Amino acid sequence: MILGIGTDLANIDRIKGTLDRFGDRFCNRVFTDIEQAKAERRKDVAGTYAKRWAAKEACSKALGTGLAMGISWKDMAVTNMRSGQPTMQVTGWAKDRLDAMTPPGHEAVIHVTLTDDHPWAQAFVVIEARALRLDSADVPPHEATNT
Ligand SMILES: CC(C)(COP(=O)(O)OP(=O)(O)OC[C@H]1O[C@@H](n2cnc3c(N)ncnc32)[C@H](O)[C@@H]1OP(=O)(O)O)[C@@H](O)C(=O)NCCC(=O)NCCS
């Protein structure tokens, strides 16, 4: 079942302006070391940051909180698989929120997709609840069958 969806469109030039103005202060506040390392070795530094900014905004919407005061941006972090596919890791308040919205007997799976075409960077996030498979050892005896 789908627990939440979120989307965001970020303007790459606006992110570039913030990077030029605030530099490391902005980066260290918003982006994890992994996100910074990815962006800084790219030709399109601002575009790479903008996609991750959009991903965090989209994730906060999927979590149903939006970017409330006091939340840590770094608690929603994008890493890429070897194939290039992005994934979203949540920690701290975002993990607490994810756990709170996940029904018992389910695990939450966060799906994220990113794209950019200057001047826009876009993200979609879908949070899915997937039923945990019960091992036979977990089934109470009166519910177990011998068939
Ligand atoms: C995936 C692909 C379609 C992206 O298209 P694009 O027009 O170049 O770029 P877009 O702006 O639309 O999207 C870029 C984002 O796609 C995502 N992406 C990259 N590879 C992906 C994949 N295998 N699956 C899902 N998403 C992927 C990433 O989030 C990327 O942004 P990021 O690197 O900053 O995280 C394209 O790179 C492709 O076909 N790659 C083929 C696979 C490949 O070359 N793999 C190399 C590593 S094995």
The ligand as an ORCA input file, in Angstrom:
! r2SCAN-3c Opt
* xyz 0 1
  C      19.402      6.668    -16.212
  C      19.429      7.637    -17.395
  C      18.221      7.319    -18.267
  C      19.389      9.066    -16.877
  O      18.965      9.955    -17.914
  P      19.560     11.399    -18.165
  O      18.684     12.062    -19.164
  O      21.019     11.283    -18.444
  O      19.497     12.187    -16.809
  P      18.253     12.746    -15.957
  O      18.539     14.182    -15.653
  O      16.912     12.472    -16.550
  O      18.357     11.887    -14.628
  C      19.528     11.855    -13.895
  C      19.201     11.062    -12.669
  O      18.719      9.773    -13.052
  C      18.928      8.911    -11.953
  N      19.445      7.630    -12.449
  C      20.654      7.382    -12.964
  N      20.775      6.083    -13.269
  C      19.605      5.492    -12.919
  C      19.123      4.151    -12.974
  N      19.864      3.153    -13.428
  N      17.873      3.904    -12.533
  C      17.107      4.890    -12.033
  N      17.522      6.189    -11.952
  C      18.752      6.470    -12.402
  C      19.927      9.577    -11.014
  O      19.240     10.013     -9.858
  C      20.414     10.767    -11.835
  O      20.755     11.883    -11.044
  P      21.978     11.787    -10.030
  O      23.058     11.026    -10.723
  O      22.335     13.202     -9.747
  O      21.464     11.048     -8.827
  C      20.716      7.468    -18.214
  O      21.826      7.891    -17.438
  C      20.940      6.051    -18.689
  O      20.254      5.536    -19.565
  N      21.909      5.370    -18.190
  C      22.181      4.023    -18.651
  C      22.801      3.228    -17.618
  C      24.205      3.678    -17.431
  O      24.818      4.326    -18.224
  N      24.746      3.296    -16.304
  C      26.059      3.679    -15.959
  C      26.441      3.043    -14.678
  S      26.489      1.280    -14.845
*
